[in-house]
Amino acid sequence: MTAGVHTTCPYCGVGCGIVATPDGKGGAAIAADHDHPANQGRLCSKGAALGETLSLGDRLLHPEIDGQRVSWEVALDTVAEGFRKTIEEHGPGAVAFYVSGQLLTEDYYAANKLIKGFLGTANIDTNSRLCMASSVAGHKRAFGSDTVPGLYEDFELADLVVLVGSNLAWCHPVLFQRLEAAKRARPSMKVVVVDPRRTETCDIADLHLALKPGSDVALFNVLLAGLAERGAIDRRFVEQHTSGLDEALAVARTTDATACGLPSAEIATFLDWFARTDKVVTLYSQGVNQSSAGVDKVNALINCHLLTGRIGRPGMGPFSITGQPNAMGGREVGALSNTLAAHMDFGAADVDRVGRFWRAARMATKPGLKAVELFEAVRAGRIKAVWIMATNPVDSLPDADAVREALRACELSIVSEAIRATDTVDACRIRLPALAWAEKDGTVTNSERGISRQRPFLPPPGEARQDWWILSEVARRLGHGEAFAWRGVADIFREHAALSGFENEGRRDFDIGACATLDDAAYEALKPFVWGGGSDKRFFGDGGFFHADRRARFVATKARFPVNAPDGARPLILNTGRVRDQWHTMTRTGKSVRLAGHRPEPAIELHPRDAAARGLSDGDIAEVTSAWGRGVLRVHVTDSLRCGEAFAPMHWTAQVSRAGRINAAVNPAVDPISGQPELKHTPVEIRRLDMRWHGTILARRAVMLPEISYWARMQGAGYHAYVFAGEQSFAVAQRALAASVRTTNPGPWLVGEKNVTAVIGDGKVEAIMSLAETHDAGARDRFAPFMALERLTDAQRDELLHGGTDMHRGGEICACFGVSCGAVEAAIADGAASLAAVGAKTHAGTSCGSCRPEIRALLRKARLAKAA
């Protein structure tokens, strides 16, 4: 192996450092970077499995137009001519970019400069609009700038940590591990989780406030009024550094606490802890941001920190954690349609300043369309040309089927993508092969304002190119070559840094102007650093806000609920989010065998009372319908959410479960200020589908399934695995499925018992199919060991054809070591009474730690059963 390359994880906004050591065969060993300040040697299950996602079999390696391979010259000429013609005929407002937090800062900067400075429109938005736009708007209203005041270490220094709308344990596991370790070292620390669901994050919570969905503003208004009543006001800070308290308090005092749906004793405890604890951090994420009242939620919680002066000092402050690895870098370069580069806006002075710095040929002068309205404009024909980069809006945006229809009807649809088969790539005419994470060079910024280098450790495959190069080549063809004549990413970073310091003089928070003079060697060797703040890298401890009067603003936030309320036809509230071992639309994590076992299918979680009222049991197949669309998912009955609510993960796409695309059913309502979609609150109804049979296929070569009601595909070790169910005749389905299997997996077809059939050629299993009238949750686990055998013995063949091994893994719990729930439960039954004891017997929980909350839940369950 060659030397390890220090780079950055491509998943969540924690921004962990990793060391990748190429193996010389197109792969690499992945390890945590012990010197990186974000993770300090920790990784989560997804980061630990990155080495399993580097294969090229699914990569887009050559430019294509209308499905035909073309040269880069033809592709770039076609893109440039398409934009030129569209602008000439319809004006710059008829073109748009939709970009991504998966881009590096240098790529982001190039896209923003091209469209806003040289195409003449601000119709560029980013999928970070779905992640943190409400936080950006809330910061600007409160602070006068989009500034995250604190640092990760504040979670370890705090005496009270409030987690609002954040399943930190699954969505930002390494930061959860840091918090977990801090609480273990200092048990007096209190943790409060504010979330309608009881998630794995509640494992370390001293108080779980399972509030009514959408009532966050009401809760924090009650907190603000209660703090004022108790006299928990930092009067010096409020008088010297803020304005607007009287108006905010007047509204807060009219708020009805019962709107939260919480016991009064729980609210009183929360108020008491917050009032008497000086070091308080409030971390918030998508449960706050993804709301039609998201900006007000952000300001309601910030108000409480301004009132108490708990901001900008060690162990205190409001903290927004982003979902994507470079959402913050996108904010820095102005990738949102309503911002300009270097944290500037569309005021006349900023427009003039950026235009002069860029020597812009056609500077945009007003904000462009935000994500949801941008694709509505594509669908309506107002946007004639759209270029999508490193994101999959056909699955990730709400009302997702409408997005697909919009792209298919668009005159000029372009996608820059690393993956050949995604729902968005399938819908676009021009496909440009982009580099993936392991091949890209540049920087990213994490949620604590930490800039890190992302360094390539694998060579570019095929004809794939980095996004900044593709953009600059299009710019050159449009006559703007001089402004985009970068030799490499270091040139772009220097320009980005120089703009941040241009005519700044302390008026803007974002200033890395000192980096504008870095030479190439210094850029290559750049160590992670946090930008801005005072000597301790924090903002606002002594005021210094960025409104014109240098004061922060209290914002009066009236409690209001989502715009689409449940009704008799759709009485349930659908909430969407993530699961532990998958990422966004699974184009990367879906390739990992070890990540496939934890939550292998798209599921709809329901409270037992809601399930019983609809005749649903665990494992049934159900249809979820809204006013916008539908999804078909496996039912999981759980008391971890409130009655009247449902939860579904957003990861599944048409590539891995055609009917499991839950965002097809999600409503497209947005916050009126931020434009961030209401992804947490869609009125739905759920009904049981009468499946006449259920089945499982394991096959070495991919199977083209016939048209059936429900299916999901996952990756196995050297094979593809499918689970499915249908409403057709059992006999008809059996014939159709067998034909599909044998088309790609030819060989002798053996029929066993219990409707088990297999293709076995020269003693090796090529495919296995099992059908039954009822759902067999353990079939995949029972048959998987046979796919690992090079040659079956007679006894093994008989065992296979009689229904598989007796081993029932019971579902995977530990991705690092492939440990099942069944193995952990067996260890507990055998006397393992602690997390450490379970780890000693099974290894579960001893590596990345992502599974520890679930292991502790099994330990609690066993203790309760024993006590009963």
Secondary structure, DSSP 8 states (H G I E B T S, - for coil): ----EEEE-SSSTT--EEEEEE-SSS-EEEEE-TT-TTTTT---HHHHTGGGG--STTB--S-EETTEE--HHHHHHHHHHHHHHHHHHH-GGGEEEEE-TTS-HHHHHHHHHHIIIII----EEEGGGGTTHHHHHHHHHHHSS------THHHHH-SEEEEES--HHHHSHHHHHHHHHHHHH-TT-EEEEE-SS--GGGGG-SEEE---TT-HHHHHHHHHHHHHHHT---HHHHHHHEE-HHHHHHHHTT--GGGG---HHHHHHHHHHHHH-SSEEEEE-HHHHSSTTHHHHHHHHHHHHHHHT-SSSTT-EEEE--SSTTHHHHHHHT-STT-BTTTB-SSHHHHHHHHHHHT-SS---S----HHHHHHHHHHTS--EEEEES--HHHHSSSHHHHHHHHHH-SEEEEEESBS--HHHHH-SEEEEB--GGG--EEEE-TTSEEEEE---S---TT-B-HHHHHHHHHHHTT-GGGG--SSHHHHHHHHHHHHHTT-TTSSS---GGGGG--HHHHHT---EE-SSSTTS-S-TT---SSTTS-EE---------SS---SSS-EEEEEE--TT--TTSTTGGG-STTSSSS-S-EEEE-HHHHHHTT--TT-EEEEE-SS-EEEEEEEE-SSS-TTEEEEES---TTT-GGG-GGGSS---B-TTT--B-TT-EEEEEEE---SEEEEEEESS-----S-SEEEEEEETTEEEEEEEESS-HHHHHHHHHHHHHHHS-S-EEE-STTEEEEEETTEEEEEEEEESS--TTHHHHHHHHHT-SS--HHHHHHHHTTS-S----SEEETTTTEEHHHHHHHHHTT--SHHHHHHHH-TTSSS-TTHHHHHHHHHHHHHHHH-
